[in-house]
Amino acid sequence: MAFVQEVEEVVGAVAAKVGPSVVKIGRGWGRGNGVVVADGQVLTNAHNLRGAETTVTFADGRTATAAVAGADVDGDLAVLNVETTGAPAVTWEPGAVDEGSVVLAVAATGAGGRRVTWGTASAIGQAFRGPRGRRIAGSIEHTAPLGRGSSGSPLVDAEGRFLGLNTNRLGEGFYLALPADAELKRRVEALARGESPVRAHLGVGLAPPRAARELRRAVGLPERDGLLIRAVESDSPADRAGLRTGDLIVEAAGRPLTSSDELFEALEGVGEGVTLAVRVVRGSEELDVSVAFGGVRTEGSA
């Protein structure tokens, strides 16, 4: 019974300390969560947003319209400006997180309450794909259960200190949180200043390499390593350069491509007014294409 009482005390204390800092993003059950990180600032996942403004619901039931101060779509982070009077900032002094560390997740529910669950950090340094396909590394994998719409909620320790931002569901009871380390704090502070990351945007949707090989084999074409374009965004750099659905991108900036990460790496060095040399296979024909970037964007797929 002593163990049960101790768990009850910890969960109750965390709920009282962290619960008022957690907000609901959007209306109803379908959006996400956020957490107050400073006076007038709420941190959430970029995938929870649908525009430059959103509705924020606080623990006391108050609703307010928040404006996006800065967003990093590829890194799945956004900071909102909103009046946070009465909602304290989360304690951003995390301790070390190791495999086996006890963690708690505090999330706002669609019904207006707060859900507190606990589990353990099952792994650290994990990676997943962001909303636009870029690889996000260094995450905390944990087992504290999260309901639908809980992304953007805080992961905390037994003292209610901010350990990470719940971001991705792995399935089978595992979840990923972006660690609330010094690097995340630096990024959040930059977003709060309106300094959204600017990255080159090619404007294509890509099929997995394995699917690309199977599709080429199915239509009688020789197998090639590369990235198959499954969609081209209208008026994007790719569209203006003449890239088409079904093209297989085999090189970028002179480097062979076998994964989307390699294409993202090639795009990292592209600035406004710069062109990127791309080689594609269209059917059985190889083409060299120069993709011009008249302006880089803060969001988009590859």
Contacts in CASP RR format, 6 or more apart in sequence:
PFRMAT RR
TARGET T0000
AUTHOR 0000-0000-0000
METHOD contacts of the structure
MODEL  1
MAFVQEVEEVVGAVAAKVGPSVVKIGRGWGRGNGVVVADGQVLTNAHNLR
GAETTVTFADGRTATAAVAGADVDGDLAVLNVETTGAPAVTWEPGAVDEG
SVVLAVAATGAGGRRVTWGTASAIGQAFRGPRGRRIAGSIEHTAPLGRGS
SGSPLVDAEGRFLGLNTNRLGEGFYLALPADAELKRRVEALARGESPVRA
HLGVGLAPPRAARELRRAVGLPERDGLLIRAVESDSPADRAGLRTGDLIV
EAAGRPLTSSDELFEALEGVGEGVTLAVRVVRGSEELDVSVAFGGVRTEG
SA
7 118 0 8 1.000
10 104 0 8 1.000
10 118 0 8 1.000
10 158 0 8 1.000
11 104 0 8 1.000
11 116 0 8 1.000
11 118 0 8 1.000
12 116 0 8 1.000
13 160 0 8 1.000
14 104 0 8 1.000
14 106 0 8 1.000
14 116 0 8 1.000
14 156 0 8 1.000
14 158 0 8 1.000
14 160 0 8 1.000
15 106 0 8 1.000
15 114 0 8 1.000
15 116 0 8 1.000
17 91 0 8 1.000
17 160 0 8 1.000
18 90 0 8 1.000
18 106 0 8 1.000
18 154 0 8 1.000
18 156 0 8 1.000
18 160 0 8 1.000
19 59 0 8 1.000
19 106 0 8 1.000
19 114 0 8 1.000
19 116 0 8 1.000
20 58 0 8 1.000
20 59 0 8 1.000
20 60 0 8 1.000
20 86 0 8 1.000
20 87 0 8 1.000
20 88 0 8 1.000
21 35 0 8 1.000
21 36 0 8 1.000
21 59 0 8 1.000
21 87 0 8 1.000
21 88 0 8 1.000
21 89 0 8 1.000
21 90 0 8 1.000
21 154 0 8 1.000
22 33 0 8 1.000
22 34 0 8 1.000
22 35 0 8 1.000
22 36 0 8 1.000
22 59 0 8 1.000
22 106 0 8 1.000
22 107 0 8 1.000
22 108 0 8 1.000
22 114 0 8 1.000
22 153 0 8 1.000
22 154 0 8 1.000
23 33 0 8 1.000
23 34 0 8 1.000
23 35 0 8 1.000
23 36 0 8 1.000
23 42 0 8 1.000
23 56 0 8 1.000
23 57 0 8 1.000
23 58 0 8 1.000
23 59 0 8 1.000
23 87 0 8 1.000
23 108 0 8 1.000
24 31 0 8 1.000
24 32 0 8 1.000
24 33 0 8 1.000
24 34 0 8 1.000
24 56 0 8 1.000
24 57 0 8 1.000
24 108 0 8 1.000
24 109 0 8 1.000
24 110 0 8 1.000
24 112 0 8 1.000
25 31 0 8 1.000
25 32 0 8 1.000
25 33 0 8 1.000
25 34 0 8 1.000
25 42 0 8 1.000
25 44 0 8 1.000
25 48 0 8 1.000
25 49 0 8 1.000
25 54 0 8 1.000
25 55 0 8 1.000
25 56 0 8 1.000
25 152 0 8 1.000
26 32 0 8 1.000
26 48 0 8 1.000
26 54 0 8 1.000
26 55 0 8 1.000
26 56 0 8 1.000
26 57 0 8 1.000
27 55 0 8 1.000
27 57 0 8 1.000
28 110 0 8 1.000
29 110 0 8 1.000
29 148 0 8 1.000
29 149 0 8 1.000
30 148 0 8 1.000
30 149 0 8 1.000
31 48 0 8 1.000
31 54 0 8 1.000
31 149 0 8 1.000
32 44 0 8 1.000
32 45 0 8 1.000
32 48 0 8 1.000
32 149 0 8 1.000
32 150 0 8 1.000
32 151 0 8 1.000
32 152 0 8 1.000
32 153 0 8 1.000
33 44 0 8 1.000
33 48 0 8 1.000
33 107 0 8 1.000
33 108 0 8 1.000
33 149 0 8 1.000
33 150 0 8 1.000
33 151 0 8 1.000
33 152 0 8 1.000
33 153 0 8 1.000
33 166 0 8 1.000
34 42 0 8 1.000
34 43 0 8 1.000
34 44 0 8 1.000
34 48 0 8 1.000
34 56 0 8 1.000
34 108 0 8 1.000
34 152 0 8 1.000
34 153 0 8 1.000
34 154 0 8 1.000
35 42 0 8 1.000
35 43 0 8 1.000
35 44 0 8 1.000
35 90 0 8 1.000
35 152 0 8 1.000
35 153 0 8 1.000
35 154 0 8 1.000
35 162 0 8 1.000
35 165 0 8 1.000
36 42 0 8 1.000
36 43 0 8 1.000
36 84 0 8 1.000
36 87 0 8 1.000
36 88 0 8 1.000
36 89 0 8 1.000
36 90 0 8 1.000
37 43 0 8 1.000
37 79 0 8 1.000
37 89 0 8 1.000
37 90 0 8 1.000
37 92 0 8 1.000
37 162 0 8 1.000
37 188 0 8 1.000
38 89 0 8 1.000
38 192 0 8 1.000
39 84 0 8 1.000
39 89 0 8 1.000
40 81 0 8 1.000
40 82 0 8 1.000
40 83 0 8 1.000
40 84 0 8 1.000
41 69 0 8 1.000
41 79 0 8 1.000
41 80 0 8 1.000
41 81 0 8 1.000
41 82 0 8 1.000
41 84 0 8 1.000
41 89 0 8 1.000
41 192 0 8 1.000
42 56 0 8 1.000
42 66 0 8 1.000
42 79 0 8 1.000
42 80 0 8 1.000
42 82 0 8 1.000
42 84 0 8 1.000
43 77 0 8 1.000
43 78 0 8 1.000
43 79 0 8 1.000
43 80 0 8 1.000
43 152 0 8 1.000
43 165 0 8 1.000
43 188 0 8 1.000
44 77 0 8 1.000
44 78 0 8 1.000
44 79 0 8 1.000
44 80 0 8 1.000
44 152 0 8 1.000
45 76 0 8 1.000
45 77 0 8 1.000
45 78 0 8 1.000
45 151 0 8 1.000
45 152 0 8 1.000
45 165 0 8 1.000
45 167 0 8 1.000
46 71 0 8 1.000
46 72 0 8 1.000
46 73 0 8 1.000
46 75 0 8 1.000
46 76 0 8 1.000
46 77 0 8 1.000
46 78 0 8 1.000
46 131 0 8 1.000
46 299 0 8 1.000
47 73 0 8 1.000
47 76 0 8 1.000
47 130 0 8 1.000
47 131 0 8 1.000
47 151 0 8 1.000
48 54 0 8 1.000
48 78 0 8 1.000
48 151 0 8 1.000
48 152 0 8 1.000
49 68 0 8 1.000
49 71 0 8 1.000
49 78 0 8 1.000
51 68 0 8 1.000
52 67 0 8 1.000
52 68 0 8 1.000
53 65 0 8 1.000
53 66 0 8 1.000
53 67 0 8 1.000
53 68 0 8 1.000
54 65 0 8 1.000
54 66 0 8 1.000
54 68 0 8 1.000
54 80 0 8 1.000
55 63 0 8 1.000
55 64 0 8 1.000
55 65 0 8 1.000
55 66 0 8 1.000
56 63 0 8 1.000
56 64 0 8 1.000
56 65 0 8 1.000
56 66 0 8 1.000
56 80 0 8 1.000
56 82 0 8 1.000
57 63 0 8 1.000
57 108 0 8 1.000
57 112 0 8 1.000
58 64 0 8 1.000
58 84 0 8 1.000
58 86 0 8 1.000
58 87 0 8 1.000
59 87 0 8 1.000
59 108 0 8 1.000
59 113 0 8 1.000
59 114 0 8 1.000
60 86 0 8 1.000
60 87 0 8 1.000
61 112 0 8 1.000
64 82 0 8 1.000
64 83 0 8 1.000
65 82 0 8 1.000
66 80 0 8 1.000
66 81 0 8 1.000
66 82 0 8 1.000
67 80 0 8 1.000
67 81 0 8 1.000
67 82 0 8 1.000
68 78 0 8 1.000
68 79 0 8 1.000
68 80 0 8 1.000
68 81 0 8 1.000
69 79 0 8 1.000
69 80 0 8 1.000
69 81 0 8 1.000
69 191 0 8 1.000
69 192 0 8 1.000
69 193 0 8 1.000
69 194 0 8 1.000
70 78 0 8 1.000
70 79 0 8 1.000
70 191 0 8 1.000
70 192 0 8 1.000
70 194 0 8 1.000
70 195 0 8 1.000
70 196 0 8 1.000
71 77 0 8 1.000
71 78 0 8 1.000
71 79 0 8 1.000
71 191 0 8 1.000
71 196 0 8 1.000
71 298 0 8 1.000
71 299 0 8 1.000
72 78 0 8 1.000
72 187 0 8 1.000
72 191 0 8 1.000
72 196 0 8 1.000
72 197 0 8 1.000
72 298 0 8 1.000
73 131 0 8 1.000
73 132 0 8 1.000
73 298 0 8 1.000
73 299 0 8 1.000
73 300 0 8 1.000
74 130 0 8 1.000
74 131 0 8 1.000
74 132 0 8 1.000
74 133 0 8 1.000
74 134 0 8 1.000
74 197 0 8 1.000
74 199 0 8 1.000
74 299 0 8 1.000
74 300 0 8 1.000
75 130 0 8 1.000
75 134 0 8 1.000
75 136 0 8 1.000
75 197 0 8 1.000
76 130 0 8 1.000
76 131 0 8 1.000
76 136 0 8 1.000
76 167 0 8 1.000
76 178 0 8 1.000
77 165 0 8 1.000
77 178 0 8 1.000
77 184 0 8 1.000
77 187 0 8 1.000
77 188 0 8 1.000
77 191 0 8 1.000
78 191 0 8 1.000
79 188 0 8 1.000
79 191 0 8 1.000
79 192 0 8 1.000
79 194 0 8 1.000
90 154 0 8 1.000
90 156 0 8 1.000
90 160 0 8 1.000
90 162 0 8 1.000
91 159 0 8 1.000
91 160 0 8 1.000
91 161 0 8 1.000
91 162 0 8 1.000
92 161 0 8 1.000
92 162 0 8 1.000
92 180 0 8 1.000
92 185 0 8 1.000
93 161 0 8 1.000
93 162 0 8 1.000
94 157 0 8 1.000
94 161 0 8 1.000
94 162 0 8 1.000
94 163 0 8 1.000
94 164 0 8 1.000
94 179 0 8 1.000
94 180 0 8 1.000
94 181 0 8 1.000
95 157 0 8 1.000
95 161 0 8 1.000
95 163 0 8 1.000
97 103 0 8 1.000
97 121 0 8 1.000
97 124 0 8 1.000
97 140 0 8 1.000
97 157 0 8 1.000
97 163 0 8 1.000
97 179 0 8 1.000
98 121 0 8 1.000
98 124 0 8 1.000
99 120 0 8 1.000
99 121 0 8 1.000
99 122 0 8 1.000
99 123 0 8 1.000
99 124 0 8 1.000
100 120 0 8 1.000
100 121 0 8 1.000
100 122 0 8 1.000
101 120 0 8 1.000
101 121 0 8 1.000
101 157 0 8 1.000
102 118 0 8 1.000
102 119 0 8 1.000
102 120 0 8 1.000
102 157 0 8 1.000
102 158 0 8 1.000
103 118 0 8 1.000
103 119 0 8 1.000
103 120 0 8 1.000
103 121 0 8 1.000
103 140 0 8 1.000
103 142 0 8 1.000
103 144 0 8 1.000
103 155 0 8 1.000
103 156 0 8 1.000
103 157 0 8 1.000
103 163 0 8 1.000
104 116 0 8 1.000
104 117 0 8 1.000
104 118 0 8 1.000
104 119 0 8 1.000
104 144 0 8 1.000
104 155 0 8 1.000
104 156 0 8 1.000
104 157 0 8 1.000
104 158 0 8 1.000
104 160 0 8 1.000
105 115 0 8 1.000
105 116 0 8 1.000
105 117 0 8 1.000
105 118 0 8 1.000
105 142 0 8 1.000
105 144 0 8 1.000
105 145 0 8 1.000
105 146 0 8 1.000
105 150 0 8 1.000
105 153 0 8 1.000
105 154 0 8 1.000
105 155 0 8 1.000
105 156 0 8 1.000
105 166 0 8 1.000
105 175 0 8 1.000
106 114 0 8 1.000
106 115 0 8 1.000
106 116 0 8 1.000
106 153 0 8 1.000
106 154 0 8 1.000
106 156 0 8 1.000
107 114 0 8 1.000
107 115 0 8 1.000
107 146 0 8 1.000
107 147 0 8 1.000
107 149 0 8 1.000
107 150 0 8 1.000
107 153 0 8 1.000
107 166 0 8 1.000
108 114 0 8 1.000
108 115 0 8 1.000
108 153 0 8 1.000
109 115 0 8 1.000
109 147 0 8 1.000
110 149 0 8 1.000
115 147 0 8 1.000
115 150 0 8 1.000
117 144 0 8 1.000
117 145 0 8 1.000
117 146 0 8 1.000
118 144 0 8 1.000
119 142 0 8 1.000
119 143 0 8 1.000
119 144 0 8 1.000
120 142 0 8 1.000
120 143 0 8 1.000
121 140 0 8 1.000
121 141 0 8 1.000
121 142 0 8 1.000
122 141 0 8 1.000
122 142 0 8 1.000
122 143 0 8 1.000
122 174 0 8 1.000
123 140 0 8 1.000
123 141 0 8 1.000
124 138 0 8 1.000
124 139 0 8 1.000
124 140 0 8 1.000
124 141 0 8 1.000
124 179 0 8 1.000
125 137 0 8 1.000
125 138 0 8 1.000
125 139 0 8 1.000
125 140 0 8 1.000
125 141 0 8 1.000
126 137 0 8 1.000
126 138 0 8 1.000
126 139 0 8 1.000
126 140 0 8 1.000
126 141 0 8 1.000
126 176 0 8 1.000
127 135 0 8 1.000
127 136 0 8 1.000
127 137 0 8 1.000
127 138 0 8 1.000
127 139 0 8 1.000
128 135 0 8 1.000
128 136 0 8 1.000
128 139 0 8 1.000
128 167 0 8 1.000
128 168 0 8 1.000
128 170 0 8 1.000
128 176 0 8 1.000
129 135 0 8 1.000
129 136 0 8 1.000
130 136 0 8 1.000
130 168 0 8 1.000
132 299 0 8 1.000
132 300 0 8 1.000
132 301 0 8 1.000
132 302 0 8 1.000
133 260 0 8 1.000
133 264 0 8 1.000
133 301 0 8 1.000
133 302 0 8 1.000
134 261 0 8 1.000
134 264 0 8 1.000
135 261 0 8 1.000
135 264 0 8 1.000
136 167 0 8 1.000
136 178 0 8 1.000
138 178 0 8 1.000
138 179 0 8 1.000
139 167 0 8 1.000
139 168 0 8 1.000
139 176 0 8 1.000
139 177 0 8 1.000
139 178 0 8 1.000
139 179 0 8 1.000
140 155 0 8 1.000
140 163 0 8 1.000
140 164 0 8 1.000
140 176 0 8 1.000
140 177 0 8 1.000
140 178 0 8 1.000
140 179 0 8 1.000
141 170 0 8 1.000
141 174 0 8 1.000
141 175 0 8 1.000
141 176 0 8 1.000
142 155 0 8 1.000
142 174 0 8 1.000
142 175 0 8 1.000
142 176 0 8 1.000
142 177 0 8 1.000
143 173 0 8 1.000
143 174 0 8 1.000
143 175 0 8 1.000
144 155 0 8 1.000
144 175 0 8 1.000
145 173 0 8 1.000
145 175 0 8 1.000
146 153 0 8 1.000
146 166 0 8 1.000
146 169 0 8 1.000
146 175 0 8 1.000
150 166 0 8 1.000
151 166 0 8 1.000
151 167 0 8 1.000
151 168 0 8 1.000
151 169 0 8 1.000
152 165 0 8 1.000
152 166 0 8 1.000
152 167 0 8 1.000
153 165 0 8 1.000
153 166 0 8 1.000
154 162 0 8 1.000
154 163 0 8 1.000
154 164 0 8 1.000
154 165 0 8 1.000
154 166 0 8 1.000
154 180 0 8 1.000
155 162 0 8 1.000
155 163 0 8 1.000
155 164 0 8 1.000
155 165 0 8 1.000
155 166 0 8 1.000
155 177 0 8 1.000
155 180 0 8 1.000
156 162 0 8 1.000
156 163 0 8 1.000
156 164 0 8 1.000
157 163 0 8 1.000
162 180 0 8 1.000
163 177 0 8 1.000
163 179 0 8 1.000
163 180 0 8 1.000
164 177 0 8 1.000
164 178 0 8 1.000
164 179 0 8 1.000
164 180 0 8 1.000
164 184 0 8 1.000
165 177 0 8 1.000
165 178 0 8 1.000
165 180 0 8 1.000
165 184 0 8 1.000
166 175 0 8 1.000
166 176 0 8 1.000
166 177 0 8 1.000
167 176 0 8 1.000
167 177 0 8 1.000
167 178 0 8 1.000
168 175 0 8 1.000
168 176 0 8 1.000
169 175 0 8 1.000
169 176 0 8 1.000
170 176 0 8 1.000
178 184 0 8 1.000
196 298 0 8 1.000
197 298 0 8 1.000
198 296 0 8 1.000
198 297 0 8 1.000
198 298 0 8 1.000
199 267 0 8 1.000
199 268 0 8 1.000
199 296 0 8 1.000
199 297 0 8 1.000
199 298 0 8 1.000
200 237 0 8 1.000
200 267 0 8 1.000
200 268 0 8 1.000
200 269 0 8 1.000
200 270 0 8 1.000
200 271 0 8 1.000
200 274 0 8 1.000
200 276 0 8 1.000
200 293 0 8 1.000
200 296 0 8 1.000
200 297 0 8 1.000
201 236 0 8 1.000
201 237 0 8 1.000
201 293 0 8 1.000
201 296 0 8 1.000
201 297 0 8 1.000
201 299 0 8 1.000
201 300 0 8 1.000
201 301 0 8 1.000
202 236 0 8 1.000
202 237 0 8 1.000
202 238 0 8 1.000
202 263 0 8 1.000
202 267 0 8 1.000
202 276 0 8 1.000
202 291 0 8 1.000
202 301 0 8 1.000
202 302 0 8 1.000
203 232 0 8 1.000
203 233 0 8 1.000
203 236 0 8 1.000
203 237 0 8 1.000
203 238 0 8 1.000
203 239 0 8 1.000
203 300 0 8 1.000
203 301 0 8 1.000
203 302 0 8 1.000
204 229 0 8 1.000
204 230 0 8 1.000
204 231 0 8 1.000
204 232 0 8 1.000
204 233 0 8 1.000
204 236 0 8 1.000
204 238 0 8 1.000
204 243 0 8 1.000
204 249 0 8 1.000
204 301 0 8 1.000
204 302 0 8 1.000
205 229 0 8 1.000
205 230 0 8 1.000
205 231 0 8 1.000
205 232 0 8 1.000
205 233 0 8 1.000
205 301 0 8 1.000
205 302 0 8 1.000
206 227 0 8 1.000
206 228 0 8 1.000
206 229 0 8 1.000
206 230 0 8 1.000
206 260 0 8 1.000
206 263 0 8 1.000
206 301 0 8 1.000
206 302 0 8 1.000
207 215 0 8 1.000
207 227 0 8 1.000
207 228 0 8 1.000
207 229 0 8 1.000
207 230 0 8 1.000
209 225 0 8 1.000
209 226 0 8 1.000
209 227 0 8 1.000
209 228 0 8 1.000
209 258 0 8 1.000
209 259 0 8 1.000
211 228 0 8 1.000
212 226 0 8 1.000
212 227 0 8 1.000
212 228 0 8 1.000
212 248 0 8 1.000
213 223 0 8 1.000
213 224 0 8 1.000
213 225 0 8 1.000
215 228 0 8 1.000
216 222 0 8 1.000
216 223 0 8 1.000
216 224 0 8 1.000
216 228 0 8 1.000
216 248 0 8 1.000
217 223 0 8 1.000
221 283 0 8 1.000
221 284 0 8 1.000
222 284 0 8 1.000
224 248 0 8 1.000
224 250 0 8 1.000
224 281 0 8 1.000
225 250 0 8 1.000
225 256 0 8 1.000
225 257 0 8 1.000
225 258 0 8 1.000
226 248 0 8 1.000
226 249 0 8 1.000
226 250 0 8 1.000
226 256 0 8 1.000
226 257 0 8 1.000
226 258 0 8 1.000
227 248 0 8 1.000
227 249 0 8 1.000
227 257 0 8 1.000
227 259 0 8 1.000
227 260 0 8 1.000
227 263 0 8 1.000
227 302 0 8 1.000
228 246 0 8 1.000
228 247 0 8 1.000
228 248 0 8 1.000
228 249 0 8 1.000
229 238 0 8 1.000
229 243 0 8 1.000
229 244 0 8 1.000
229 245 0 8 1.000
229 246 0 8 1.000
229 247 0 8 1.000
229 248 0 8 1.000
229 249 0 8 1.000
229 280 0 8 1.000
230 245 0 8 1.000
230 246 0 8 1.000
231 245 0 8 1.000
232 238 0 8 1.000
232 239 0 8 1.000
232 243 0 8 1.000
232 244 0 8 1.000
232 245 0 8 1.000
233 239 0 8 1.000
233 301 0 8 1.000
237 291 0 8 1.000
237 292 0 8 1.000
237 293 0 8 1.000
237 294 0 8 1.000
238 291 0 8 1.000
240 292 0 8 1.000
241 278 0 8 1.000
241 289 0 8 1.000
241 290 0 8 1.000
241 291 0 8 1.000
241 292 0 8 1.000
242 289 0 8 1.000
243 249 0 8 1.000
243 278 0 8 1.000
243 280 0 8 1.000
243 289 0 8 1.000
243 291 0 8 1.000
244 282 0 8 1.000
246 282 0 8 1.000
247 280 0 8 1.000
247 281 0 8 1.000
247 282 0 8 1.000
248 280 0 8 1.000
248 281 0 8 1.000
248 282 0 8 1.000
248 283 0 8 1.000
249 257 0 8 1.000
249 263 0 8 1.000
249 278 0 8 1.000
249 279 0 8 1.000
249 280 0 8 1.000
250 256 0 8 1.000
250 257 0 8 1.000
250 279 0 8 1.000
250 280 0 8 1.000
250 281 0 8 1.000
250 286 0 8 1.000
251 257 0 8 1.000
251 277 0 8 1.000
251 278 0 8 1.000
251 279 0 8 1.000
252 262 0 8 1.000
252 263 0 8 1.000
252 266 0 8 1.000
252 267 0 8 1.000
252 276 0 8 1.000
252 277 0 8 1.000
252 278 0 8 1.000
252 279 0 8 1.000
253 266 0 8 1.000
253 276 0 8 1.000
253 277 0 8 1.000
254 277 0 8 1.000
254 279 0 8 1.000
255 262 0 8 1.000
255 266 0 8 1.000
256 262 0 8 1.000
257 263 0 8 1.000
257 266 0 8 1.000
260 302 0 8 1.000
263 302 0 8 1.000
264 302 0 8 1.000
266 276 0 8 1.000
267 276 0 8 1.000
267 302 0 8 1.000
270 276 0 8 1.000
270 293 0 8 1.000
270 296 0 8 1.000
271 293 0 8 1.000
271 295 0 8 1.000
271 296 0 8 1.000
272 293 0 8 1.000
272 294 0 8 1.000
272 295 0 8 1.000
272 296 0 8 1.000
273 292 0 8 1.000
273 293 0 8 1.000
273 294 0 8 1.000
273 295 0 8 1.000
274 293 0 8 1.000
275 290 0 8 1.000
275 291 0 8 1.000
275 292 0 8 1.000
275 293 0 8 1.000
276 290 0 8 1.000
276 291 0 8 1.000
276 293 0 8 1.000
277 288 0 8 1.000
277 289 0 8 1.000
277 290 0 8 1.000
277 291 0 8 1.000
278 288 0 8 1.000
278 289 0 8 1.000
278 290 0 8 1.000
278 291 0 8 1.000
279 286 0 8 1.000
279 287 0 8 1.000
279 288 0 8 1.000
279 289 0 8 1.000
280 286 0 8 1.000
280 287 0 8 1.000
280 289 0 8 1.000
281 287 0 8 1.000
END
